[in-house]
Structure formats: structure tokens, C-alpha cells
Amino acid sequence: MNFAAIEAVTNAAIMRHLANAEVRIAGTVVPGIFQCPSVVVGGGPGAADTSPTVKVASAGLPANLVDELIEINGVPYVIVLPAPDGTGMTILTVECAQ
């Protein structure tokens, strides 16, 4: 089994175990790991980012994700920043669209 295949199998197992959200992207529902901070603090320059994020498998994602409307557990969000993490997963920083 090559590295890409091992990575795909590992990521699928991680998602089966840790996914806490259903994410609808481009008409397809995929599992995701959603993190939504309970407190948003305007800390100014250098402060930690407190934007909600969702981690999904990179395979099958559209090429241009910025400003793409997605749903996380039925709630609409807009993708602000996609960040592939180099392990076959992509962290999407999102803003609520409501």
C-alpha cells in the first residue's frame, strides 16, 4: 500500500471517530470536525484567531473555496480561508451567513 492510500485510510478512520458535524459543500455531504469558540474577543493584532473552523478531507473539494457557501449541521456559513494541512485534510475558517 502506498503512502497516499495509507493516508486516506487513516483520515477516514479519524473522521469516523472524531467527526461531530455534517458539512454540505458543493451539494455533497461530508463528515467534519467543527470547532466553534464560545467566546469571541477582539484582542487586536497578534491575538489568537477565534473564528469557527471545520476540518474536512481535501479529496473532492472544489478548487476555489473562498466565499463558497456551505452548511454545517444545517447552518449556513461562508468560507473565509481554506488551509490544506498537508495530511489530506483541509481546515476551513468560516463565518456564519445568517
N, C-alpha and C positions, 0 to 999 in steps of 0.2 A: 504494500500500500504506500503510495507516495505522500509527501508532506501535505499537499493540498487536500487530499482525501481524509487524512487523519485530522486535519484542522476542521474540516466540515463536519465530521462525525462528532468531534469534541464540542464544537459550537452548538450542534443540535442537542446534545445531551445537556449542556449548560442551560440552554433555553427551556428544555422540558422541565428542568428542576427549578430554575430561578424566575422564569417569566411571570410577571404579575399584571400584564396588560395585553389586550388585543389591539393591534395597530393596523389601521387601514391606510395603505399607501398605494396610490395609483390603481385603486379598485381591488387590491389584493389584501387579504387579512393575514398578518404575520404576528408571531409572538414577540413581545418586547419586554425589556426591563425598564420600567418607568420610575423616575425619581423626581418628585416634586417637593421642593423645600417648603417647610411650613411657615418660614419667616423670610420675608424679602427685605433686606436692609440696603439702603443707599450708602455704601461705605466710601464712595469716591474712588479715585484712581488707586489701583493696587489691591482693591478689595476682592475677595473671592466671588466668583460668579454664582448667583443663586437662582439662575434660570432653570426651569424644568428641563429634563433631558429624558430621552428614551433610547435605549440601545437595541439595535436590531441587526440581523445578519445582513451583510453587504450584498450578497448574491441577489441579483434580480432588482436592485434598486435603480430608479431612473438616474440618468447621468446628471441632470441639473435639478437639485433638490431645494435650492434656496427659493423661498416664497411659495413652496408647494404646500397645499392644504392637505392635512392628514387628520385622522381621527384616532384618539387614544381612549379606549373604553367608551366610545360614543361621543366624546367631547372633541369639538374641532380645535385644531392647533395649526399654526403656520411654522414651517421650518425656517429658523433663522441661520443656523450654522450646522452643516453636516461635517463630521470629523471621523473619517475612517481611522481605526485604531491600529491597523497593521496586522490584525489577527483574524481577519474575515468578518469583523463586526464594525458597525458604524454607530457613533454616538450622535444623535440629532438633538441640538439645542432648539427648543420650541417656545413659542408664545401662544397663549390662549387667544383664539379667534372670536370669542364671544364678546 
